[in-house]
Amino acid sequence: MNEKIKVGFIGAGNMGSAIMKGILGCELAQNTEVFAFDPDAAKVAALAEAGVKACASGREVMQNAKYVFLAVKPQMFEQVLEQISSGTTKETVFVSIAAGITADYIRSKTIPEAKVILVMPNTPLLLGAGASALAKAEPTSEEEFRTVCKIFDSCGISAQLPENKMKEIIAVNGSSPAFIYLFAKAFVEYASQEGISEDVSLPLFAQSLIGSAKMLTDSGYSVDELIKMVSSPGGTTLAGLDELYKGKLEETVQKCCAACTRRAYELSK
């Protein structure tokens, strides 16, 4: 019989809770034990029915788990790592889901040989539709990295990146939902100005996003080919695209992403 994978969470907020539910709601649950601590004990208690085992402290999580998810806000990292550093062993695998936190920083607060996996998830993970970028820092093994990838695959999809690209990817999958929501807001507001209620326009636009995303991933056509498929000569789509080109939409998006990345470097520890 295979030994159970022991996974611990320090922090049971939205992201941490979503990952725990993902683990316990799929085939991983059969071979995984999940432990969690949060200063707000009610958050962990709410997960007990799903099979999460409550811990009284971060140190207790460290005693029980090999894979330790640091699911706290970046400003809490120093305090949390100082509290758990004495429980770190060469077998511990830290999984950080905080923007700007580096493997070197985690090692500086725990042990020099600490194994670290950096993850940039996004909020659709809350619905099991996340897109998570992961980077393996030495001396984490391939088997350990694959185990963590499977965990994030349980609540969406995952992709591997080099450690030195984890700040650049934030704009693409971590922050991009907010940019997409702003884009959606403009369409819904336009519809409202034209006398079409949000109850009608939002579901239609949201489904258009879902369908367009499926076309991007599953149709086999390039982005330019997909644009052309919707754009009949002299038609409505081209008239709208002309305005987007005049407004330099692509250039604005590039600037948006660059600003996001600059801020990630400013916040980096």
N, C-alpha and C positions, 0 to 999 in steps of 0.2 A: 504494500500500500504506500502510495506517495506521501511524503511528509507535507503537512499543510503549509501554505505560504502565509506568513504572518505579516500583516500590513497594519501600520498604525497612523493615526491622524492627530496632529496637534493643530487644533482649529476645526470647528464644525460649522462654519458659515455656509453660504450658498454653494461655493465651489467645492469645498471639502465634502459637504453633505451629498452633493450631486455625484461626486466620484464614488463615494461609499455606496450609494444606491445603485450606481452602475455595476459595481463589483458584485453586489449581493443580489442583483436582479438578472444575472446571466450565468453561464456555465462555470465561470470562475468561482462562484459561491461554493460549489461542491468541494473545492480544494483550498479555500482561503478563510482565514480568521481575520476579522477586522476589529481593531481597538481604537478608541478615540478619547481625547480629552479636549474640553473647551471650558474656559472660566465660567461660561454660562451653562451650567449643568443641564438645563432644560433642553438645550440643543442636542446634546448627546442622548438624553432620555428619549427624545422624539424618534431617534434612530434605532432604539433598542428592539422594537418590534421587527425591524428588518434584519436583526441579527448582530448589530454592532455592540461590542462589549465596552462598557463605560470604564474609564480610568480616572483616578482621583488627581492625577498630575501628568505633566509631560514626561517626568522621569519614569512613571509607571508605564507609559506608552513605550519608552525606550527599552524597558526591561522585557516587554512582551513581543516587540515587533522587530523584524529585520529591515523592512522597508518603512521608512518614517517620512510621511508626507508633511511638509511644513506649509500648512494651509492658513497662514496668518498674513496680515498686512506687512509690507516691507518695513514700516517704522517699528514693528514689534519684533523683528528678527533678532536684534542684538540681545534683548531681554530674554527671549525664548531660548536662543542658543546657549546663553550663559547658564540658564537653568538646567539644560539637558546635556551639556558638554561632558560632564563626568560619566554619563552613561553611554557615551559613544565608543564603539569598538571598531576594529578593522573590518568586521562583517556588516556593520550598519550601512544601509544605503539611504541617503537623504534624497528626497524628491521635493524640489522647490517649485512652486507655481507662482512665485512673485516676480513681477517685472523688475529688472535691474539688479537682482541679487545674483552674484557670481559664485562659482564653485570655490574660488580662492577665498572669498569672504567667509563662506561656511566653514572651510577648513581652518581659517584663522581663528575662529571662535570655538572650534571643537578639537579635532586632531589633524595633523598635517596629512595623514594618509586617508582621510575620510572619502568614501565613495559618494559621488553626487550625480544626480540626473536633474537637469534643468528643463522645465516645461513651461511653454506659453500656451495655455488653454484659452477658450473663449466662452462667453456666457451661454450660447446655445447648448453647451454641455448639460445645462440644467434640464433640458428636454431630451437628452440622449442623442443630440445632433451636433455635438461639439467637433471642433477642428483643432487639434493640439499638436504643436511642434515640440519635439524633444531632442535634447543633446546629451550625449554621454560624456562625462568627464572621467579621466583615468583616476584610480585604477578599477573603475566599475567594469564588471565583466559583460560580455555579450549576452550571456544567459540572464543576468540581472536586468540588463537594459530591455531585453525582449519581454520579460515579465511585466515591467512597468508599461511598455508599449501596449501590451494586451489589456492592462487595466484601463488605459485611455481609449482603446478601441471599444471597450464595453460601453462607453457613453459617447460614441461618435467615431471619428477617424483620427489616425495619428500619422505623423511624418517625421523622419529623422533629419536633423540639421547639424552642421558643425557648431561647436560651442561658440565660435566667434561670430556667428550670424544670428544669435538669439535675440539681439536687440533690433536688428533690421527686420525680423519677421513679425515683430509686434504689430506694425501697421497693417500687415497683410491678413493676419487672422485674429490677433488679440483685440486690437482697437477697431478693426474694420466694421464689426456689427454696428457700432455707434454711427459710423459714416453712412452705412446703408440705411439706418433708421432715419437719419437726416434727409437722405435722398427720398425715402418713402414719404416723409412728412411733407415735402414740397409737392408731390403728386396728389396726396390726399387734400392738401390745402387748395390746390388748383381745382380739384373736383368740387370742393365745397363752394368755392367762388362761382362755379357754374351751376350750383343748385343740386349737386349730387351728394347725398349724405355719406358720412364716413362708414356707416354700416354696409354700404354698397361698395364704395371705392376701396376701402382698406383690404377686404378679403380678395377682391379682384387683383389689386396690385400685389398683395402678398403671394397669391398663387402664381402670378406672373414671375415673381422672383424665384419661387420654387421651380417652376417649369424651365425658366431660363438657366438656372443653376444645373438642372439635369441635362439640358442641351449642351452646356459647357463641358460636363464631365462624361456624358454618355453618347453623344451624337456622332463623335468622330470628326466633326467639323472644327476648323480653327475659329478663333474669335472674329477675325475679319470676315470669314465666310458666313458666320452666323449673323453678323450685322447686315451683310449683303442680302441674305435670305429674307430679311424683314423689310428691306428697303426697295420697294418698287420704284422704277424711274418716274420722276415727276409726282410721286405720291406723298402721303401725309408723313410717313416716317422720315423721309429725306428732308422735308421742310423742318421738322423738329430737330434732326441731327445738325442741320446747318446752324441753328441757334446755339446748340451745345458746342459746336466747333468754334463759333464766333466768341463764345464765352470762355474758350480755352479750358474745357472741362478736364481733358487729359493732363494738361499742365498743372491745373489746380490740384488734381489728385496727387500728382507727383510731389508737389510742394507740401501737401498735407502729410504724405508718408514721410518725407524728409524731416518735417517738424516733429513728427512722432518719434522718429529714430534719434534725433538730436536730444529730445527730452529724456529718452531712455538712457542715453550716455550720461546726461547730467545727474540722473537719479541713481546711477550705478554704484554699487558697493563692491 
